[in-house]
Amino acid sequence: MKYKGLEIMQMISKGQIEDGTRFDFENNNFNGEVEYYNGTLYWIRFDENWKETGKKNLFEMFNIQSTMVADFEPLEDKIDIDSIEKLESITNNIDGTVCIMVKINELVQAVKQLNKKVNEVETLDIEINENDINKAIEKARKQLKED
């Protein structure tokens, strides 16, 4: 669920957000991760390999007005996608319904993680020169001839 910055500030003031809570942050053309800690929202910095390299006070980067209208979406704990197992048949009872809902929630969380990674990869600027393309074409032609 997405919240506006104003809603996040109200939740912080009421003590409804715990230290260490992370959010996807979107403000016009700026997207990133934000963490709440000790009364402050921090912009998370990542290097080119998406390893965390530091934090910066969000209000040093954005003014109050733009932060209040920005979108914040709480990040769920990461799920090990490979740990999601096939759901076997379940009898039609309350326990079965709960089991199916838990499985659906796991899948939704996994899809969100994958979608975020796809979006991150799409935003990377990758330069490929003409020589690299020609080498790849030649390699593919050789593979086709061998098959």
C-alpha positions as CSV (number, residue, x, y, z in Angstrom):
1,M,0.0,0.0,0.0
2,K,1.3,3.4,-0.9
3,Y,1.2,6.4,1.5
4,K,1.8,10.1,0.8
5,G,4.7,11.7,2.7
6,L,2.2,13.6,4.9
7,E,0.6,10.3,6.0
8,I,4.1,8.9,6.8
9,M,4.9,12.0,8.9
10,Q,1.6,11.5,10.8
11,M,2.3,7.8,11.4
12,I,5.8,8.7,12.7
13,S,4.4,11.3,15.1
14,K,2.0,8.7,16.5
15,G,4.8,6.1,16.9
16,Q,3.3,3.8,14.3
17,I,6.6,3.3,12.4
18,E,9.4,1.4,13.8
19,D,13.1,2.1,13.5
20,G,14.6,0.3,10.5
21,T,11.4,0.4,8.4
22,R,12.2,0.8,4.8
23,F,10.1,2.3,2.0
24,D,10.2,2.5,-1.8
25,F,10.2,6.3,-2.4
26,E,8.9,8.0,-5.5
27,N,8.9,11.7,-6.1
28,N,8.5,12.8,-9.7
29,N,11.6,11.4,-11.4
30,F,13.4,10.3,-8.2
31,N,12.9,6.7,-7.1
32,G,14.8,5.0,-4.4
33,E,14.8,3.4,-1.0
34,V,14.3,5.3,2.3
35,E,14.8,4.1,5.8
36,Y,13.2,5.5,9.0
37,Y,15.5,5.6,12.0
38,N,15.4,7.5,15.3
39,G,13.0,10.2,14.0
40,T,14.7,10.7,10.7
41,L,14.1,9.5,7.1
42,Y,17.2,8.6,5.3
43,W,17.8,8.2,1.5
44,I,19.7,4.9,1.0
45,R,22.7,5.2,-1.3
46,F,23.8,2.2,-3.5
47,D,26.8,1.6,-5.6
48,E,26.7,0.4,-9.2
49,N,26.3,-3.2,-7.9
50,W,23.4,-2.3,-5.7
51,K,25.3,-2.6,-2.5
52,E,24.4,-0.2,0.2
53,T,27.1,2.5,0.6
54,G,25.5,5.0,2.9
55,K,22.6,7.1,4.0
56,K,21.6,10.8,3.7
57,N,18.9,12.7,5.5
58,L,16.0,12.9,3.1
59,F,15.3,16.5,3.9
60,E,18.8,17.4,2.7
61,M,17.8,16.2,-0.7
62,F,14.1,17.2,-1.0
63,N,12.2,20.1,0.5
64,I,9.3,19.6,2.9
65,Q,6.6,20.2,0.3
66,S,7.9,17.7,-2.3
67,T,8.4,15.1,0.5
68,M,4.8,15.5,1.7
69,V,3.4,14.7,-1.7
70,A,5.9,11.9,-2.5
71,D,4.8,8.3,-2.5
72,F,6.1,5.9,0.2
73,E,5.5,2.2,-0.1
74,P,6.6,0.0,2.8
75,L,9.1,-2.7,1.8
76,E,8.3,-6.2,2.9
77,D,11.0,-8.4,4.3
78,K,12.8,-10.1,1.5
79,I,11.6,-13.6,0.7
80,D,13.7,-16.4,-0.6
81,I,11.9,-17.0,-3.9
82,D,13.4,-20.5,-4.3
83,S,11.8,-21.5,-0.9
84,I,8.3,-21.1,-2.3
85,E,7.0,-24.6,-2.7
86,K,4.3,-26.0,-4.9
87,L,0.9,-26.0,-3.0
88,E,-0.5,-29.5,-2.7
89,S,-4.2,-30.1,-2.8
90,I,-6.0,-28.9,0.3
91,T,-9.3,-29.9,1.7
92,N,-12.0,-27.3,1.6
93,N,-11.9,-25.9,5.2
94,I,-10.7,-22.8,7.1
95,D,-7.1,-24.2,7.5
96,G,-6.9,-24.7,3.8
97,T,-8.2,-21.2,3.0
98,V,-5.6,-19.7,5.4
99,C,-2.9,-21.9,3.8
100,I,-3.8,-20.6,0.4
101,M,-3.9,-17.0,1.5
102,V,-0.4,-17.4,3.0
103,K,0.9,-18.9,-0.2
104,I,-0.7,-16.1,-2.3
105,N,0.9,-13.5,0.0
106,E,4.3,-15.1,-0.5
107,L,3.8,-15.1,-4.2
108,V,2.7,-11.5,-4.3
109,Q,5.8,-10.5,-2.2
110,A,8.1,-12.5,-4.5
111,V,6.6,-10.8,-7.6
112,K,7.1,-7.4,-6.1
113,Q,10.7,-8.2,-5.4
114,L,11.2,-9.4,-9.0
115,N,9.5,-6.4,-10.4
116,K,11.7,-4.1,-8.4
117,K,14.8,-5.9,-9.6
118,V,13.6,-5.7,-13.2
119,N,13.0,-2.0,-12.8
120,E,16.4,-1.5,-11.4
121,V,18.0,-3.4,-14.2
122,E,16.0,-1.4,-16.8
123,T,17.4,1.8,-15.4
124,L,21.0,0.8,-15.7
125,D,22.9,2.6,-18.5
126,I,24.9,-0.1,-20.3
127,E,27.2,0.9,-23.1
128,I,27.8,-1.7,-25.8
129,N,30.1,-0.7,-28.7
130,E,29.8,-1.9,-32.2
131,N,32.7,-4.3,-31.9
132,D,31.1,-6.1,-29.0
133,I,27.9,-6.5,-31.1
134,N,29.8,-7.9,-34.1
135,K,31.6,-10.4,-31.9
136,A,28.3,-11.6,-30.4
137,I,26.8,-12.0,-33.9
138,E,29.8,-14.0,-35.1
139,K,29.7,-16.2,-32.0
140,A,26.0,-16.9,-32.5
141,R,26.6,-17.8,-36.2
142,K,29.3,-20.3,-35.1
143,Q,26.9,-21.8,-32.6
144,L,24.2,-22.2,-35.3
145,K,26.6,-23.8,-37.7
146,E,27.7,-26.3,-35.0
147,D,24.1,-27.3,-34.2
